[in-house]
Amino acid sequence: MKNIIALLYVTTLLLHAQTNSGKQIIDLRGNWKFEVGDNKQYADPKYDDRKWGEIFVPSDWENEGFPGYDGYAWYRKTFTLPASSQNKKLSLRLGYVDDVCGVYVNGNLIGEGGSFPPDFETAYNQEQEFLIPKKFLRPDQTNVIAVRVYDDRLNGGIVKGKIGIIEQSDELEYLVTLPEQWKFKTGDTPEWKNPSFDDGKWQELIVPAKWDFQGYRDYDGFAWYRVSFDVPANPPGVDLVMMLGKIDDFDEAYLNGEKIGSTGRIRSDGSVSRVRDEYLDFRAYDIPQSAIQRGKKNVLAVRVYDNMLIGGIYEGPVGIVTQKEFRKWNRNNDRQRTNDTPIDRFFEKLFEK
């Protein structure tokens, strides 16, 4: 029964997933370096791949000279970032990968699709796209993409879809764009919400992105995110909204130590209410005037509880917008919860039992 629930949960994520919009600035369709087998050194941008063969992407590797091959293989590709895009929000669109992929840019893991053995989980029917943090890119230099792929059976590889570097076109005009990496720690300590708390030894995670591929695979329970940012002094008195995208499963958000919003019920003793489909909710919390410090450094702390499977702040939009901008975005995109699909109704009835 647990496996059935897990499968249906993942299917729900796929049904509700949406590919980010944007324009392609680098076309990566074509020949990539390719090597069967598995060696983590292949992710190193300094690795010498001159003796590797080449394979066309996208295509089944069975049609590119590797009929019947199941198992691990690596792809590598280089690109140079245009000067006009160096300060833009970028992502790597990888199309459909059969069955599992791990994606590196200049040696940094930026995302995974599916799950590698021993906890194998295919993602062959999910289009893969990953945010590339600016700090991982090399302006005016050669950048290296390395993709680790595992195929369980039948066709394998980067099999279809659009392949390229995408310049994201935000649907929102942010007053404050939050950093792409936040401090992170598992566990649950109330003082972590305090702006004066020293999080210097915490790990940094990409946000938004699942925490699973960032060193916390199969972690369920409590964890905290923290991020510091500046807020402009003007315009004063304008009502603001904190956008935190989608979080799996429950959350409480604190700005400069003041609670500004929550989704799901986390009781004072640390227990939680029944988890339903809160992971599908877009978080948008009004910011009280008392909570924000204009013209100064601000600290956002987000307490997260994950019930099962993936966890964390896994999908955007993330940032601070005006109330007027939020209303326009919400109206244009109809971002209300829509738990009226057959599978949503199944979960509602299942968890009521």
N, C-alpha and C positions, 0 to 999 in steps of 0.2 A: 504493500500500500504506500509506504514512504517513497519508493521509487516512482510510483505512478504520480504522486503529488508533485515530486520534483520535476518530472517530465512536463506535466501540465503547467507548472509554474514557469519553467523556461519557455515553453510555447507561448504563454501569455506575454512574456517579455518581448518575444519576437514579433507577436502580433501588434504590440503597442510601440515597438521601436520605430524611430524615424531617422532617415538620413539627413544630416545637416545640409543646409543649402549653401551655395557658394560657387565661385567660378574657378575653373581649373587653370592654374598658371604654369604647371609643368606636366606634360604628358609622359607617363612612364610606361605606356604600352610599347612592347617591342622586346628585344633580346635582353635577358638578364643572365648573369653568371649563375651556375647551378651545380650543386654537388649532393649526391645521396649520402646518407649517413648522418651522424649527429655529433657535433663538437661545439661546445659553447664558445670556443675561441673564434668561431666563424662570425660572431657578432662584433668582434673587435675591428674598428675601422682601419687599423694598421695591418690587418691580416692580408697576406699575399694570396690572392685568388686567381693569379694569372694562369694557373694550370687547370682551372675549372673549365667545364664545358659551358655551353650556352643553351638557353631554352627560351622559347617565345612565351611572353606573358601578355594576356591571359590565355591559357590552354591547359587541357589535361596533360599531365606529364606522360601518360600512356601513349599519347599521340605525338610525343616529342622525343621518342627513342627509349622510353622506359616502360614497355608494356608489362603489365602484371606486377609492377613494383608497389609494395605496401610497406609503410614504415616512415622513417624520418628522412628529410632532405632540407637543404638550405638554398635560399635565393639571395643574391646581392646585386645592388644597383647603386650608381652614383648620380648625383645631380648638383647643380649650382643654383643657388637662390638668386633671383633677380633683385637688384638693389631696391626697386620699387615695392617689394614685398617683405623686406627684412623686418619691418615693425608691425606687420599684419598678424592676425590670428590665423594660423595655418593648421591643416590636418592632412593626413595621408589616407587617401581612399584606395583600398586594396581589392575591391570587388568581392567575389565569393571564393572562399578557400575551403578545400575539402581535405581533411576534416577540421584540423586545429591549426592555429597559427600563433606565433609569438613574434612581435615586431619591434625592431631596434633601429634607432637613428643615432649614428655616431657612437654606437656601443651602449646606448641608453634604452632600456625597455620602455616603450610607450603604450603597449597594450597587448591583449591576447583575445583571440576569438575561440571559444570552446575551452576545453580543458585537456591537457596532455595526460597520458598514462602516468601513474596507475589509476587515477580517477578520470578516465577517459570520458569526454562528453563532446560530441560533434557539434559544429556550428556551420555545417556545409550550406545551410539554407539561409544564412544571415549575412547581409552585406557588411563588410568590415571597413570602419573608418575611425581613425585615431587622432586625437589632438597632439600636435607636436609643440611642446614647451619651447619658448624662444631660447632659453639658456642651453638647449641641446643642439641648436643650429650653429653653423659656421658661416657667417656672412662673407661673401666674396671668396669662398673656398669650396673645395669639393666636400660634399656631404655623402655619407654612406648609409644606405638602407640595407638591413639584413633581416630576412624573414625565415624563421624556423617553422617548418610545416611537418605535421604528422598526419598520415593517411592510414585509416584502419582497414579499409577494403574498397574494392571497385576503383573508381576514378580518384585521382589525387592531384593536389597542387593548387596554384592560383588559377582557377578554372574559367572564370568569366567575370564580366562587369567592367566598369570604368576604372582605370588605374592612373593615379596621378596625385600631385600636390594641389590642395584646394585652399584658396583664400576665402575664409569664412565671411559671409555677409550677415552680420548680426541683424536680427529683427528688431532689436531694442537699441535705443540711444542711451548708453549708460552715462550717468553722472560720475560713477566710480567704477572702473574696471578692476576687479580683484586679481591678485597674482594667480599664476597658473599652478603654483605649488604651495601647499599648506602644510603646517606642522601637524603631526598625527601621533596618537598614542592609544593603544588598547587599554582597557580598564575603565574605571569610573570613580573619579575623585571630585567632589564638589568644588574644591578650590581651583580647578582647572578653568573655571569660567572667569576667574578674576583677571583683569587686564594686567596686573602687576606680576602675575605668575611667570616664572622663568621657564620657557619651553625650548631653550637653546639646545638641549640634548635630544629633543624629539626628532623622529624621522620626518622627511619631507615626502609628500604624496602629490601626484597630479590630481587636480580638481578641475572639472568633473571627470571622474574615471573610477571604475570599480576598485576597491582596495584589494581584491583577491589576487590580481596579477602583480601587485606591488609589494608582495611579501606576506600577505595575510590570507592565503588560500584556505578556504574552509573555516575561517574564523567566524564564529557567531557570538554575539553578545554585545557589550558596550565598548565604545571607543569615542575619542574626542578629536575634533579638528580645531586648529587655531590659525588665524591669519591676521596680520597687521597691515594697515593701509591708511593713506591720508585722505581726508575729505576737504574739498575746497571750501573756503569761507563764504563764497557766494554761489547760488543765490540764497540768502538767509530766509528762514521761515517757510521754505517750500517743503511740502509733505513728501517724504521719501519712502520707498519700498525696497526691502532686501529680498532679492531673487536668489533662491538656493536650489533651483532645478528640482530634480527628483532624487529622493533619498530612500534607501532600503534599510530598515523599514520605518522606524520611529525617529523623531528628532526633537531637540529643544535648542533654540538659538538664543545666544546671549551677546549683546553688543555692549562693550565696556562694562560687563558684569550685570547688565540689566536684561532680563528675559524679554524678548521681543516677539516670540512666537513658538509654536510647537505643533506637531502632527502626531497623532497617536497618543495614548495615555501612558506616561511613565509615573508610577506612584512614588510617594515620598520615601517608601522603604526600598526602592529599587526594583520592585516587581512591575510588570507591564500588563496592560489589558490585552484582550484577544487581538491578534494580528489578522487583518483582513487584506485589503489591497491598497494600503497607504503608500506602498512603493510606487504607485502610479500617479500620485498627487504631485502637482507642481507647487513647490513652496514659494509663497510670496507673503512676506511679513511686513506690516506697517512699522515704520521706525518712529518711536516716540521722540519728540524734540528733546526730552530729558536724557535720551540714551546716546545721542550722537554728539561728537565734538568737532565742530566745524573749524577748519584751518589748523587741525591738530592730528596727531596719530591716534587711530582707533584700533580696537582689537575685537574681532569677532571670534566667538567660541561656539562650536556646534557639538552637542552631545548626541550620539547616534546609538540606536539599538538595532541590531540585525538579528532576525529570527532564524533564517536559514538561507542557504545558497549564497548568491552574491550579496555584497554589502557596500555601504558607503554612499557618498554623494556622487552618483554614477552618471548623471545626465544634466545638462544645462537647460535654460540659461542661468548664469551665476553672475551677480553684480548688483549695484545699487542704481535704481532709476527713480524718476519722479513719479508721483501718484498719477499724474496726467499721462505719462508715457506708458505706465503699466496698464491703465484702463484701455488705452488704444490697442496695446498688444493683446490684452485679454479678449477684447471685443473682436479683433481681426482674426484671432486664432481659435476662438471658442475653446479656451483651455479648461473648461469645467470637467469634472470627473465624468466619465462615461462608462460606468460599470453596468452596462446593459447588454454586453455580448453574451453568447451562450456560455463561454468558458468563465466569464466573470460571475455569472449567475451560479455556475457549478461551484466555484470557490466559496461564494457567499453561503450557499446551503451546506457545503462541506464543513466549514469552520463553525457553523451554528450548532453542529452536533456535538 
